[in-house]
């Protein structure tokens, strides 16, 4: 493709470039980079497609060279920031276009980007960047991986795609890759990864309000984890099942499952005998519903002490530890009429901040709803409504029906606190919440519905 260009003199080269700029096919010269050539993305795409059809050999070779260039242009073997990671994202994209999918997946994406610990997702919160980079490994996003990958590789990219789609609030789209990954891992008898896939499916269905499917896949994840014999997977899947049982109102079974999960946590990490991170958050949520806010405050404080100096701690872990601390103070205020509002505000502000940084839109409503509740208790209605409106927007846009029901409940509490004519709005919001709760079997909220009904009756 470039053979003839190599023979050009400097004058002829400049003449060609000037003509292309006159025709608006090349961007004007950049004073800071006079030798750089650029074009509008639509122009690049148009001529790229023409080249792909007319000279596929040159097309692949060009992408191969760009793959090698970007793969080696980052001096750090393991970049630490999103900006430093950009050349590696480009390398993967060009490697896929050059049909070197397997090499791009293993040598660049898995080894230097993902690193076996979902580095970009957990440390940088860049779910969109990961999803865009993965697109080159799919013939049909996000269902059919390219044929050049092994079955293990296909399950790997399907799992990551499903996880990122869920984190971006695209719950419906996440189902297909998650189910495909689970089926493949079971076929391969890869029990730990199969357990993770079933666990992710359960959480996805739970957030979307399908508690029947959530419980089904949570129980399957426990069975698969038991096949693995690994304490970590056995602990994590039992926590997921316990959380689903909690939301469905099966409190006794949920308590037993949480306690068994914590026993397995002690086996896995004897120096960290309490559930922490997202597993600890689910357990602390359960304990808060039992009115054990002092226990939750103690647990969250201990967890933060464990992770505060850990360089590998994920942003999501920091977020949920602060969220539990803030929620415990919130529950204390609801029961005792007073708490350390300054500390509660600090914890919930940090939680929302970290949830945004983590890129986990499927968790963000938790923080916004809790902070809205804190504002409401202090009779600061405008920021309460702002947080609540954002939580509702995320929930309805992403099909997160469990959060949508929570939002209607919080609207009812907010309108009740505002008093006067707003009590009519409170009754309407409660009616919407109650209908959704009964439809989904979201019986965790039954007592809260009864308390709201009681207070609305007293106000009449």
Secondary structure, 3 states (H helix, E strand, C coil): CCCCHHHCCHHHHHHHHHHHHHCCCCCCCECCECCCCCCCHHHHHHHHHHHHHHCHHHHHHHHHHHHHHHHHHCCCCCCCCHHHHHHHHHHHHHHHHCCCHHHHHHHHHHHHHHCCCCHHHHHHCCHHHHHHHHHHHEEECCCEECCCCCHHHHHHHHHHHHHHHHHCCCHHHHHHHHHHHHHHHHHCCCHHHHHHHHHHHHHHHHHCCCHHHHHHHHHHHHHHHHHHCCHHHHHHHHHHHHHHHHHCCCHHHHHHHHHHHHHHHHHHCCCCCCCCHHHHHHHHHHHHHCCCHHHHHHHHHHHHHHHCCCCCCCHHHHHHHHHHHHHHHHHHHHHHCCCCHHHHHHHHHHHHHHHHHHCCHHHHHHHHHHHHHHHHHCCCHHHHHHHHHHHHHHHHHHCCHHHHHHHHHHHHHHHHHHCCCHHHHHHHHHHHHHHHHHHHCCHHHHHHHHHHHHHHHHCC
